[in-house]
Amino acid sequence: WLKPFSLAQRLANLVSPTCLYVVSSRTPRRKVAMLARSGVRFAKHVRPNRLATPVAQATRHFSGSSDRGGMTDAMYNWRVIAVKNALKEMGKETGPLAVEDLTALGHLDQYHYLGVEANDHVIDIMGLDESVHVLDIGSGIGGPARYISAKSKCRITGVELQKDIAEYGDELTQRVPGLADRVKFEIGDIISMVKSGAIKEESFDHFMSLLVFLHIPDRTALLEACYKSLKPGGTFIIEDFAAKPGLEFTAEEKDSLLNVVSAPNVSTIEKYIQDLEAAGFVDIEAVDLTAIWSKWTKARHDLYVESKEQTVKTQGEDIFNSRVKFYKVVDNLFAGNLGGVRITGRKASPLEAKLIAGRKLNFESDGAVVNVVEGKTRERAVKSY
């Protein structure tokens, strides 16, 4: 599990060359002015129940609830500036890029756990190749889509709620020769897009989602949209948070999940499988990822703390302290009752769906009689339908 953390990747994964200062109405004006003169970028702190920016308004609409936690545009959007600064440091501010240039940025390109190793699992488990079209739900800045398509030659359409991340992800993809024809990005939420027809029903061979569904409160509507988007026989892979078997979250853990991680919908693995089956999926298998994710999240926190001197130089102490606190919260959650899961399954074909429905029929006798031999009858053993 330590393979992803080479010396180069430790720096790429843990040092994000940006300086973003979060201000509120309580920040002294003299301090704001001083920071502005030094070239620091600002992100205004917005209370979750007072979302004001276009992206934040879209987030509130997407959730269908105010119960989305603290997830605003400030949660991820600092990474756009970080990637731009990182590429500038590499001498690649403009011009063609290789996928490897972007994967070298670690968590700035791959928002999920285990980075490109998890992407390799997606390719191998679903057997992706040039013949298939994959829907990536919550595609972020496009790192997984670019890597998976470059390696497997499949087509991928990413759906991402946050506009600036999706647009910059598309810009980066356009800079990778030969990739833009296979990788596209749409801005919006999957539930609304399927309902409106922007994502056509039965148009994808597979769907994937890596550490995204935990942020979406209405799992029923989400899985219904996923089911409709798949062709009959299509398969899926989901990696997500889940409660450890037989355990329940404490009040403190629930608060951290909602208000720090913005994860209002974390259930047991059993409940997750029940929800998928209710949506119509079959052949569902769950693999517990808790052990490796626990090690990975602890390593992330510890390595980030080690990077303080370098990180403070490029980001400032406030951003460093904020990320340390966040990573420590996640580390503590995995040390407690939080676990991880990879779930795979498929949408039944029409003939298989008929077979599954037929297996559920009640064939107990209805009292009727049938001919056994000429002139002889007996009570029907099973019902006729």
Legacy VTK file of the C-alpha trace (Angstrom):
# vtk DataFile Version 3.0
C-alpha trace
ASCII
DATASET POLYDATA
POINTS 385 float
0.000 0.000 0.000
2.987 2.352 0.342
3.868 2.039 -3.352
2.174 5.356 -4.365
4.341 7.307 -1.915
7.685 7.600 -3.725
9.758 10.645 -2.792
8.615 12.535 -5.884
4.993 11.636 -5.324
5.170 12.587 -1.636
5.982 16.125 -2.719
3.472 16.083 -5.572
0.704 14.646 -3.410
1.249 16.769 -0.362
2.444 20.176 -1.557
-0.078 22.217 -3.512
1.677 25.361 -4.816
-0.971 27.932 -4.188
-1.714 30.560 -1.631
-5.421 30.970 -0.932
-6.556 32.948 2.076
-10.100 32.506 3.401
-11.542 35.749 4.715
-14.750 36.665 6.475
-16.391 39.853 7.679
-14.321 39.528 10.852
-10.952 39.617 9.083
-9.231 42.977 9.848
-9.123 45.272 6.814
-5.448 46.066 7.362
-4.618 42.371 7.200
-6.645 41.941 3.996
-4.874 44.912 2.403
-1.453 43.623 3.424
-2.163 40.168 2.006
-3.533 41.645 -1.215
-0.330 43.597 -1.764
1.657 40.366 -1.421
-0.363 38.697 -4.180
-2.464 36.390 -2.062
-5.747 35.177 -3.588
-8.904 35.341 -1.506
-11.896 33.088 -1.020
-14.702 34.532 1.041
-15.937 32.281 3.829
-19.638 31.568 3.306
-21.841 29.967 5.902
-23.469 26.757 4.519
-26.990 28.142 4.922
-26.110 31.350 3.064
-24.718 30.007 -0.171
-24.332 32.863 -2.604
-22.013 32.006 -5.508
-23.385 30.375 -8.685
-21.564 27.132 -7.921
-22.758 27.189 -4.332
-26.327 27.761 -5.498
-25.964 24.794 -7.854
-24.667 22.713 -4.967
-27.706 23.583 -2.878
-30.023 22.746 -5.793
-28.228 19.462 -6.396
-28.506 18.278 -2.837
-32.248 18.842 -2.733
-31.655 19.597 0.915
-29.820 21.991 3.180
-28.333 18.878 4.779
-25.275 18.780 2.550
-22.916 19.928 5.275
-20.234 22.537 4.630
-19.555 21.658 0.996
-19.247 24.946 -0.889
-17.139 25.958 -3.853
-14.243 26.662 -1.473
-13.936 22.973 -0.586
-12.255 21.955 -3.855
-11.909 24.997 -6.072
-8.580 26.153 -4.613
-7.120 23.178 -6.465
-7.601 24.876 -9.842
-5.158 27.618 -8.878
-2.887 25.013 -7.294
-2.697 23.014 -10.531
-1.980 26.148 -12.561
0.848 27.121 -10.227
2.244 23.589 -10.194
2.330 23.430 -13.981
4.015 26.829 -14.065
6.705 25.537 -11.704
7.179 22.558 -14.048
7.578 24.859 -17.048
4.316 23.572 -18.500
2.054 26.579 -18.004
1.114 26.362 -21.688
1.511 23.877 -24.497
0.971 20.119 -24.764
0.750 17.937 -21.683
1.181 14.236 -21.038
-1.180 12.434 -18.688
1.890 11.675 -16.565
2.500 15.417 -16.064
-0.890 15.650 -14.366
-0.861 12.397 -12.394
2.464 13.550 -10.932
0.442 16.226 -9.104
-1.114 13.537 -6.908
-4.197 14.706 -5.020
-4.521 17.816 -7.195
-5.351 15.554 -10.147
-6.833 12.510 -8.383
-9.298 13.446 -5.614
-10.026 9.885 -4.479
-7.965 7.473 -2.374
-5.023 5.452 -3.774
-4.715 7.662 -6.860
-3.918 5.968 -10.168
-3.787 2.579 -8.459
-7.564 2.846 -7.923
-7.945 3.819 -11.589
-6.103 0.664 -12.620
-8.560 -1.328 -10.527
-11.458 0.310 -12.405
-9.947 -0.646 -15.768
-9.234 -4.229 -14.763
-12.479 -4.944 -12.896
-14.761 -3.662 -15.655
-12.503 -4.832 -18.493
-12.486 -1.438 -20.200
-11.335 -1.113 -23.805
-11.867 1.026 -26.904
-15.334 -0.429 -27.549
-17.093 1.058 -24.491
-18.420 4.385 -23.205
-18.089 5.129 -19.476
-19.993 7.667 -17.364
-17.812 9.174 -14.606
-20.096 10.656 -11.944
-18.381 13.427 -9.994
-15.414 13.652 -12.361
-13.667 16.506 -10.556
-10.827 18.055 -12.505
-10.832 15.039 -14.815
-7.797 13.134 -13.559
-9.360 9.652 -13.419
-11.111 10.093 -16.780
-7.896 11.166 -18.506
-5.803 8.366 -17.012
-8.374 5.615 -17.618
-9.072 6.660 -21.196
-5.382 7.074 -22.019
-4.624 3.582 -20.727
-7.708 1.663 -21.913
-8.718 3.763 -24.975
-12.351 3.832 -23.791
-14.576 6.887 -24.196
-15.521 8.706 -20.989
-18.072 11.403 -20.251
-17.541 13.078 -16.902
-20.324 14.839 -15.028
-19.165 17.457 -12.531
-21.237 19.897 -10.499
-18.607 22.573 -9.935
-18.254 24.703 -13.038
-14.705 26.011 -12.731
-13.275 22.582 -11.933
-15.079 20.977 -14.881
-14.048 23.737 -17.288
-10.411 23.614 -16.251
-10.497 19.825 -16.416
-11.671 20.113 -20.015
-8.934 22.666 -20.743
-6.286 20.295 -19.395
-7.707 17.421 -21.428
-7.567 19.499 -24.607
-3.830 19.907 -24.001
-3.201 16.141 -23.990
-2.726 15.098 -27.651
-5.328 12.615 -28.883
-7.367 12.554 -25.665
-10.004 15.223 -26.279
-11.786 13.031 -28.833
-12.446 10.403 -26.169
-12.913 12.405 -22.949
-15.715 14.957 -22.518
-17.105 16.798 -19.502
-20.608 18.013 -18.703
-21.448 20.533 -15.978
-24.398 19.660 -13.772
-25.747 16.978 -11.461
-26.544 13.498 -12.656
-30.061 13.408 -11.168
-31.282 16.524 -12.970
-29.427 15.703 -16.169
-31.037 12.280 -16.503
-34.479 13.709 -15.704
-34.091 16.468 -18.305
-32.681 14.175 -20.964
-29.301 15.917 -21.035
-27.932 12.466 -20.152
-29.850 10.054 -22.351
-31.207 6.842 -20.880
-29.408 3.596 -21.702
-26.498 5.454 -23.303
-23.520 4.123 -21.305
-21.883 0.710 -21.075
-20.527 1.396 -17.584
-20.598 4.011 -14.857
-17.986 4.746 -12.216
-17.878 6.982 -9.168
-14.940 7.323 -6.794
-15.650 8.905 -3.398
-18.535 11.078 -4.594
-21.835 9.469 -3.615
-21.226 10.198 0.086
-21.839 13.882 -0.706
-25.299 13.327 -2.243
-28.187 13.080 0.257
-30.872 11.556 -2.006
-29.395 8.142 -2.717
-32.690 6.794 -4.054
-32.903 9.431 -6.786
-29.173 9.123 -7.458
-29.239 5.365 -8.002
-32.385 5.644 -10.113
-30.560 8.090 -12.397
-27.532 5.789 -12.552
-29.731 2.823 -13.440
-31.473 4.723 -16.228
-28.172 5.899 -17.719
-26.847 2.341 -18.170
-27.516 0.108 -21.141
-29.063 -3.280 -20.289
-26.236 -5.501 -19.118
-24.071 -2.494 -18.252
-21.825 -2.640 -15.205
-20.704 -0.202 -12.513
-18.075 0.410 -9.863
-18.559 2.645 -6.822
-15.983 3.459 -4.149
-17.460 5.158 -1.121
-17.546 5.622 2.633
-19.487 3.101 4.722
-19.936 2.377 8.405
-17.830 -0.496 9.696
-19.887 -3.715 10.009
-21.910 -3.916 13.208
-20.919 -0.433 14.376
-22.751 2.891 14.579
-21.390 6.399 14.301
-21.090 8.449 17.473
-22.675 11.900 17.657
-19.217 13.444 17.182
-18.536 11.300 14.116
-21.894 12.210 12.587
-21.096 15.883 13.106
-17.654 15.500 11.504
-19.057 13.619 8.528
-21.738 16.221 7.901
-20.002 19.482 8.736
-16.353 18.756 7.932
-16.421 16.084 5.219
-19.797 17.152 3.788
-20.971 13.546 3.796
-24.659 13.444 4.769
-25.252 9.980 3.351
-22.982 7.313 4.843
-24.633 3.975 5.597
-23.683 0.387 6.308
-22.570 -1.777 3.403
-25.711 -3.888 3.841
-27.942 -0.827 3.469
-25.961 0.280 0.413
-26.549 -3.090 -1.256
-30.258 -2.969 -0.404
-30.529 0.480 -2.007
-28.781 -0.732 -5.164
-31.070 -3.760 -5.390
-34.115 -1.538 -4.897
-32.938 0.545 -7.843
-32.883 -2.617 -9.979
-29.203 -3.577 -10.001
-28.213 -7.244 -9.779
-25.120 -9.380 -9.184
-23.880 -6.923 -6.552
-20.580 -7.557 -4.799
-18.967 -5.465 -2.048
-15.281 -5.474 -1.099
-14.273 -3.910 2.219
-11.497 -1.331 1.675
-11.328 -0.159 5.290
-7.903 -1.582 6.115
-6.042 -0.040 3.189
-7.942 3.264 3.331
-7.205 3.583 7.042
-3.470 3.233 6.340
-3.665 5.581 3.358
-5.514 8.377 5.166
-3.150 8.180 8.145
-0.135 8.337 5.819
-1.674 11.324 4.032
-2.084 13.232 7.297
1.386 12.363 8.602
3.156 13.168 5.339
1.307 16.452 4.996
2.389 17.454 8.510
5.976 16.625 7.547
5.655 18.968 4.569
4.857 22.035 6.705
7.898 24.140 5.835
7.497 23.696 2.086
3.694 24.004 2.175
3.649 27.176 4.257
6.041 28.779 1.753
3.663 28.144 -1.148
0.237 28.238 0.502
0.518 30.132 3.738
0.029 28.868 7.264
-3.746 29.264 7.304
-4.271 26.882 4.374
-1.744 24.447 5.818
-3.474 24.435 9.213
-6.882 24.015 7.574
-5.769 20.982 5.550
-4.019 19.418 8.545
-7.231 19.674 10.560
-9.287 18.201 7.739
-6.911 15.288 7.161
-6.775 14.622 10.903
-10.572 14.495 11.126
-10.688 11.912 8.337
-7.849 9.966 9.951
-9.769 9.918 13.241
-12.976 8.801 11.505
-11.212 5.786 10.012
-9.669 5.020 13.394
-13.234 4.965 14.722
-16.362 3.647 13.024
-15.827 4.761 9.409
-14.830 2.316 6.711
-14.622 2.142 2.945
-16.137 -0.094 0.300
-15.876 -0.911 -3.388
-19.194 -2.065 -4.843
-19.653 -3.566 -8.290
-22.737 -4.819 -10.070
-24.773 -4.537 -13.236
-28.091 -3.752 -14.837
-29.937 -6.862 -15.936
-30.633 -7.465 -19.632
-34.330 -7.706 -20.671
-34.320 -11.517 -20.782
-32.473 -11.719 -17.480
-34.922 -9.257 -15.927
-37.792 -11.543 -16.962
-35.999 -14.520 -15.433
-35.412 -12.654 -12.167
-39.084 -11.626 -12.020
-40.160 -15.171 -12.840
-38.133 -16.609 -9.978
-40.136 -14.487 -7.563
-43.528 -15.890 -8.605
-45.552 -18.005 -6.174
-46.192 -21.418 -7.709
-48.284 -22.933 -4.899
-51.344 -24.894 -6.072
-54.516 -22.931 -6.833
-56.774 -26.015 -6.508
-57.391 -26.522 -10.249
-57.081 -29.948 -11.962
-55.064 -31.050 -14.979
-55.088 -34.166 -17.185
-52.438 -36.714 -16.207
-53.244 -39.566 -18.592
-56.215 -40.099 -20.876
-59.378 -39.789 -18.835
-57.543 -39.277 -15.545
-57.059 -35.985 -13.707
-55.379 -34.773 -10.578
-55.072 -31.510 -8.702
-52.711 -29.054 -10.344
-49.380 -29.055 -8.495
-48.535 -25.506 -9.398
-50.376 -22.443 -10.580
-50.553 -21.417 -14.203
-49.818 -17.817 -15.115
LINES 1 386
385 0 1 2 3 4 5 6 7 8 9 10 11 12 13 14 15 16 17 18 19 20 21 22 23 24 25 26 27 28 29 30 31 32 33 34 35 36 37 38 39 40 41 42 43 44 45 46 47 48 49 50 51 52 53 54 55 56 57 58 59 60 61 62 63 64 65 66 67 68 69 70 71 72 73 74 75 76 77 78 79 80 81 82 83 84 85 86 87 88 89 90 91 92 93 94 95 96 97 98 99 100 101 102 103 104 105 106 107 108 109 110 111 112 113 114 115 116 117 118 119 120 121 122 123 124 125 126 127 128 129 130 131 132 133 134 135 136 137 138 139 140 141 142 143 144 145 146 147 148 149 150 151 152 153 154 155 156 157 158 159 160 161 162 163 164 165 166 167 168 169 170 171 172 173 174 175 176 177 178 179 180 181 182 183 184 185 186 187 188 189 190 191 192 193 194 195 196 197 198 199 200 201 202 203 204 205 206 207 208 209 210 211 212 213 214 215 216 217 218 219 220 221 222 223 224 225 226 227 228 229 230 231 232 233 234 235 236 237 238 239 240 241 242 243 244 245 246 247 248 249 250 251 252 253 254 255 256 257 258 259 260 261 262 263 264 265 266 267 268 269 270 271 272 273 274 275 276 277 278 279 280 281 282 283 284 285 286 287 288 289 290 291 292 293 294 295 296 297 298 299 300 301 302 303 304 305 306 307 308 309 310 311 312 313 314 315 316 317 318 319 320 321 322 323 324 325 326 327 328 329 330 331 332 333 334 335 336 337 338 339 340 341 342 343 344 345 346 347 348 349 350 351 352 353 354 355 356 357 358 359 360 361 362 363 364 365 366 367 368 369 370 371 372 373 374 375 376 377 378 379 380 381 382 383 384
